[in-house]
Amino acid sequence: MLALKRCPSCGHLNKDDAVYCERCRYRFPGKVCKVCGHLNPEDAVYCEMCRYKFPGKVCKVCGHLNPVDANYCEACRYEFV
């Protein structure tokens, strides 16, 4: 059975891996892999489909992926040294 997700904007049912709603073009939240196009959770460090490592600093305390130039973790405020 095909997994579906409902668009929060218009209520249309879309395939679970859809990046945009087929009806209203709402962009589902998440991070699109530049290698395979898979929609991943916003906090993903690696692509769930192809294992591409997203650029950024992974916090050793909480695991959050931060921008490459971050001095502090956006999630837990751990200071990068």
C-alpha positions as CSV (number, residue, x, y, z in Angstrom):
1,M,0.0,0.0,0.0
2,L,1.3,3.4,-0.9
3,A,1.9,5.8,2.0
4,L,0.3,9.2,1.7
5,K,0.5,12.5,3.4
6,R,-2.1,15.3,3.5
7,C,-1.2,18.8,2.5
8,P,-1.7,21.2,5.4
9,S,-2.6,24.0,2.9
10,C,-5.3,22.4,0.7
11,G,-5.9,19.0,2.2
12,H,-4.9,17.1,-0.9
13,L,-3.4,13.6,-0.4
14,N,0.1,13.3,-1.9
15,K,2.7,10.5,-2.1
16,D,4.7,10.3,1.1
17,D,7.9,11.3,-0.7
18,A,6.4,14.4,-2.4
19,V,8.4,17.6,-2.0
20,Y,5.5,19.8,-3.3
21,C,1.8,19.3,-3.1
22,E,0.4,18.1,-6.5
23,R,-2.6,20.4,-6.2
24,C,-1.5,23.7,-4.7
25,R,2.4,23.5,-4.9
26,Y,2.8,23.9,-1.1
27,R,6.4,22.9,-0.3
28,F,6.5,20.3,2.4
29,P,9.0,21.0,5.2
30,G,12.3,19.2,5.1
31,K,15.6,19.1,3.4
32,V,15.9,18.0,-0.2
33,C,19.0,15.9,-1.0
34,K,20.9,17.5,-3.9
35,V,22.2,14.1,-5.0
36,C,19.0,12.0,-5.2
37,G,16.1,14.5,-4.6
38,H,14.7,12.7,-1.6
39,L,12.8,14.8,1.0
40,N,14.4,14.3,4.4
41,P,13.5,15.6,7.9
42,E,14.8,19.2,8.4
43,D,17.3,18.0,11.1
44,A,18.7,15.1,9.0
45,V,22.5,14.8,9.0
46,Y,22.5,12.1,6.2
47,C,20.0,11.5,3.4
48,E,17.7,8.7,4.3
49,M,17.8,7.4,0.7
50,C,21.4,7.7,-0.6
51,R,23.3,8.5,2.7
52,Y,24.7,11.8,1.3
53,K,26.1,13.8,4.2
54,F,24.6,17.3,4.4
55,P,27.1,20.0,4.9
56,G,27.4,21.5,8.3
57,K,28.7,21.0,11.9
58,V,27.1,18.1,13.8
59,C,26.9,19.0,17.6
60,K,28.6,16.3,19.6
61,V,26.3,17.0,22.5
62,C,22.8,16.9,20.9
63,G,23.5,15.7,17.3
64,H,21.9,18.8,15.7
65,L,23.3,19.8,12.2
66,N,24.4,23.4,12.3
67,P,25.7,25.8,9.5
68,V,29.3,25.3,8.7
69,D,30.2,28.7,10.1
70,A,28.3,28.4,13.4
71,N,30.1,29.1,16.7
72,Y,27.3,27.7,18.9
73,C,24.8,24.9,18.4
74,E,21.4,26.3,17.3
75,A,19.6,23.6,19.4
76,C,21.5,23.3,22.7
77,R,23.9,26.4,22.5
78,Y,27.0,24.2,22.9
79,E,30.0,26.3,22.0
80,F,32.1,24.9,19.1
81,V,35.9,25.2,19.7
